[in-house]
C-alpha cells in the first residue's frame, strides 16, 4: 500500500474516531440536562416531606441512581490529558514553536488512532453505564410514586 493511501486511511480513521468521541460528549451533555429535571424535582419536593416507609427504598434508590448517572456522564466528558502522543494537540502544547510544524506535518500515526479510539470507547462505556443507571433510577422513582401515591 503506497504511503499516501496509508496516510488517507489514517486521516479517515481519525475523523471517524473524533466523530464518535464528539457524539459521546454531546450525548453525555444531553443526558446531564435531562437528569437535571428529576433531580430538581427531588430537591424541591422531598425536603420537609414524610415519605411512607414502603416508598423510602425506591426514593433512595432513585436519588442515588440519578446522582450516579450524573457522575458517570460527567466522567464521560472529563477531558483526557494523559498519554501525550506526537501529533496531538497535547504534545504540541509541550513543544517549542519551531517543533510544531514538523510534528504536525507527519500527520496521524497508528498510535494516534489507537489512542483516540481508546478514549472514544471509554466515553461510550461510561455513557452506556450512565444511561442504564438513569433508566434504573427513573424506574425506582416511578415505583416510589406508585407505592406512595403522588409525592
N, C-alpha and C positions, 0 to 999 in steps of 0.2 A: 504494500500500500504506500503510495507516494506520501511525502511529508505533509503536503498541502491537504490531502484527503484526511490524514490523521488529525491535522490541526482543525479542519472543518468539523470532524466528528467530536473533537473535544469541545470546541466552541458550542456546538449544538447540545452536547451533554450538559455543559454548564448552564445554558439557557433553560433547559428542562428542569434541572435541579433548583435553580434560582426561582423558577416559576412555582415549583412545589413548595419551596420554603416561604415564598410570598403568600401563597394561598393559605398555608397553615397559620401564618401570622394574622392574616385577615380573618380567618375563621375563629381563631382564638379571641381576637378583639371583639368580634360579633357575639361570641359566647359570653364574654365578660359583660357586655352590655345587656344581654338577655338575662343573665343571672342577677343583675342589679335590681330588677323589679321584684322578684320574690324575696330577695334579701332585704330590700327596703320595706316590704310589707311585714316581714318578720320583726324587724327592728321597730317598726311603728306600732304594730298591733299587739305584740306579746308583752311588753313591759306593763306591769300592774295587773295583768290578767291571771286568773286562776285557770290553769289548764287541767282538764279532767285527767285522772290517773291513767285511764285507758289510752288517751291520746298522747301523753307525755313522751313515751318512747319514739313515737312516729315524728313528733315535732323535733325532738332532739336529733334523731337520725337525719331528718330533712335539713335542719340547720347546719349540722356537721357536714352533710353531703354538699350543700351549697358552698360552704367555706372551702371544703377540699377541692371542689371543681374549680373554684375561682383561683386557688393557689396553683393547681395544675395548668390552668390557662395562662396564668402569669409566668410560670416556668417555661411554657411554650414560647412566649415572646421575649423571654430573657435573652439578651444578646450573648452569643458565644464568642469569647475573645481569646480562647486558648488555641494552641496548635498553629502557630504562625507559619504559614506556608508561603514560599516565594511566589510572587504573582498575585498575592492577595492584598487587599487594602490595609489589613492589619500589618502585614510585612512592610508595606510602603510607609506606614506611619513611623517605622523604626529606621528607615533608610535616610541617608543623606540625599538631598535633592538630585545630585548627579547620578545616583544609583537607581532612581525610579524608572527612567526611560528605558535603559537596557533591560531591566527586570520585567517591565510591562510589555515590552516588545516580544518577549518569548511566548506570551500567551499562556493559557491554562495547561497544566500538566495532568497526568492521570491521578497524581496525588491530590491535586486541587479538586478534581471532580469527585474523587472518593471522599475527601474531607467534607465537601459541601453536601454530598449525598448522605453522609452520616448525620450531619446537622438536620437535614430535611427529615430523615427517618425518625430521629429523636423527637422533633417537633410534632410529627404526626402521631407518634406513640403517645406523647403527652396529651395532645388534643383528643385522641380517642379515649384515653382514660378520663379526661375532663368531661367529655360528652356522656360517657356511660355513668359516671358519678352523678352528673346533673340529672340524668334520667332517673336514677335511683332516688335522688333527693326529692324530685317532683312527685314520684310515686309515694314516697314516705309522707310528704306533706298532704297529698290527696287522701291518704289513709287516715292521717290525723284529723283532717276536716270531716271525713266520713264517720270516724269514730266519735268525735266530739260534737258534731254538728258544726255550724259555721263558727269560726273563731271570732 
